[in-house]
Amino acid sequence: MHWRLRPRRSPRSNSPAPVQPWGQWPICLRSSLDRGEDLDARSDVFSLGVVLYEMATGHRAFDGNTSAVIFHAILERAPAAPSKLNPALPPKLEEIIDKTLEKDLDMR
């Protein structure tokens, strides 16, 4: 079995943690989908922001134990400031990440 499809073990128990076979795509696209908006280039910009955030900080921008918690975070909460998680991050890169993760499509 491919290592990405193999169930991961929860650190607190021996039971497998839930596995999302679709990987990160819900986190990347949910902002527009959950609001019932059409996907366009601004959705791609949001997806880029999610990837940049994780690359720059080593943490997911939106995380949770269930899909519902993650979707709520995407719609209602701003992620932690990237520079708080990585103080060496250049200010311009943080500005770019913040802009790509903007909730308002017209502000992206």
N, C-alpha and C positions, 0 to 999 in steps of 0.2 A: 504494500500500500504506500502511495506517495506520502512523504513526510508531512505535507500540508493538509492532507485529508485525514491523517491519523488523529484520533481523539487525544487531546491534551489532558494531562492529569491536573486536577485542581490542587493547588498547594496545600489546602487544608484537609483534603481527604484523598482517598484512593479512587474516587469515582471520576470518570472523565468529565472535563468541563465542556459546556456546550460549544459546538464547532459550527461556525458559519461557513458553509461551503462556498459562498459567493465572495468571501474575503472582505475587502474594504469598500466595495462599491456602494453599499447603502450609506456609509458615512460620507462618501464623496458627493453623492447625488441628492441626498434627502432634503436639503434645504429647499430646492425648487419643487421637488415632487410632493413633499408634505403640504406645501401651500397650494397645490393644484395648479402650479404654473408650468408653462411649457419649458422644456429643456432647450437651452440655447448656449451661446458662447459664454455667457455669464455663469452658467452651471459648470462649465469646464474650468473657469477661473476659480470657482469655489473648490473644485476637486484638486486643482493645483495647490491651492492654499492649504488644504488638508495634508497633502503630501509634503509640502515645504515645511509646515509646522512640525510634523513628525521627524523629518530629516534634521531640522535645526535644533530641536529640543530633546529628541529621544523619547517623547511622550505623545500619545494620541491627543488631538485637539478636543475630541468628544469621546468620552468613554463611559461605560456603565455595564451593569451586570446583565441587562436585557436590551433588546432592540428598542423597546418603548422608552427606556431611560435614555438611551443614546439619541433617539429621535427628538425627545423633549429637549435635551441639551443642545442639539443642533438648532432647534427653533427658538429657544428661549435664553440660552446662556452664552456668554462670550468665553472662549477658552482663557486659561491663565496666560498672562503676558509672556511671550516667548523669552524675553530677556530675564524674566524671573527664574525660568528654568535653565537658561544658558546665558549667564552674565557676559560671556565673551561674544555674544551675537552682535554683529554690526547693527547700529540703529536703523540704517536704510533697509536692511533685510527685514527687520521687525516691522517697519512701516509697510513694506510690500506684503508680508504675511497678513498683517492686520487688514489691509485693504482687500485682499483676496477672500478673507473670511467674513467680510461685511455681510450682515443679514439682509440689508436692503439691496435688491438687485441693481437699482439705479446708482448706488454708491460704489459698486464694485468697479 
